[in-house]
Amino acid sequence: MKSLKLILAAAAALASLASAPVLAQGTLISVDISNVANNIAKDLSVNVSQIPVSVQAPIDVAANVCGVAANVLGTQAASGSGSCTAKTTNAALDTIVQSQLKK
């Protein structure tokens, strides 16, 4: 009886993993950074006019700066519409923006 419960628990765990959306490595989310452009410009010591309106960021960075769960962004990305609006910035986002500064 104990082994049957263990087998059923393992099967349930596998089923829940199989139904979870898979977050592909390298999946990028379009992050609107217009709300935090001034902060990013200050962090990077550049004029705000050099900051792009949006950047492509990995799901984990986008989830962090947008305050959206990574699995929600992953589901959006899977349907081809992964995007969010940044509510804050961090070092990872600053680095991404720095690589895409307008000249």
C-alpha positions in Angstrom: 0.0 0.0 0.0 2.8 2.4 0.9 4.6 1.7 -2.4 1.3 2.3 -4.3 1.0 5.7 -2.7 4.6 6.5 -3.6 4.1 5.5 -7.2 0.9 7.6 -7.4 2.7 10.6 -5.9 5.5 10.2 -8.4 3.1 10.0 -11.3 1.2 13.1 -10.2 4.5 15.0 -9.9 5.6 14.0 -13.4 2.2 14.9 -14.8 2.3 18.4 -13.2 5.8 18.9 -14.7 4.7 17.8 -18.1 1.8 20.3 -18.1 4.0 23.3 -17.0 5.1 25.7 -19.8 8.6 25.1 -20.8 10.8 28.3 -20.7 13.2 28.0 -23.6 16.8 29.1 -22.9 17.5 32.2 -24.8 13.9 33.3 -25.1 13.7 37.1 -25.2 11.0 39.4 -24.1 10.4 42.9 -25.4 10.7 45.2 -22.4 9.3 48.8 -22.6 11.8 50.8 -20.6 10.3 54.3 -21.2 9.1 54.5 -17.6 12.6 53.9 -16.2 14.7 55.6 -19.0 15.8 58.5 -16.7 17.1 56.0 -14.1 18.9 54.0 -16.6 20.5 57.1 -18.2 21.7 58.2 -14.7 23.1 54.7 -14.0 25.0 54.7 -17.3 26.0 58.3 -17.2 24.5 59.1 -20.6 21.9 61.5 -21.9 18.3 60.0 -21.7 17.9 60.7 -25.4 20.4 57.8 -26.0 18.1 55.3 -24.2 16.0 53.2 -26.5 12.2 52.9 -25.9 12.4 49.1 -25.6 15.0 46.3 -25.4 15.0 42.6 -25.8 15.8 40.9 -22.5 15.9 37.3 -21.2 12.8 36.1 -19.4 14.4 36.3 -15.9 15.5 39.9 -16.3 12.2 40.9 -17.8 10.2 39.2 -15.0 12.4 41.0 -12.4 12.1 44.5 -13.7 8.5 44.2 -14.8 7.2 42.5 -11.7 5.6 39.8 -13.8 6.0 36.0 -13.1 8.5 34.3 -15.4 6.0 31.6 -16.3 3.5 34.3 -17.5 6.1 35.8 -19.8 7.1 32.3 -21.0 3.5 31.6 -22.0 3.3 35.0 -23.8 6.6 34.3 -25.6 5.4 30.9 -26.7 2.4 32.5 -28.4 4.7 35.1 -30.0 3.7 38.1 -27.9 6.1 38.3 -25.0 6.3 41.8 -23.7 6.1 43.9 -20.5 6.7 47.4 -19.1 9.6 47.9 -16.7 8.7 49.2 -13.3 12.3 49.3 -12.1 15.8 48.7 -13.4 18.7 46.6 -12.2 22.3 45.9 -13.3 21.3 43.3 -15.8 18.9 45.6 -17.6 21.4 48.4 -17.5 23.9 46.1 -19.2 21.4 45.2 -21.9 20.5 48.8 -22.5 24.2 49.8 -22.6 24.8 47.4 -25.4 21.9 49.0 -27.4 22.5 52.7 -26.8 21.5 55.1 -29.6 24.5 56.9 -31.0 
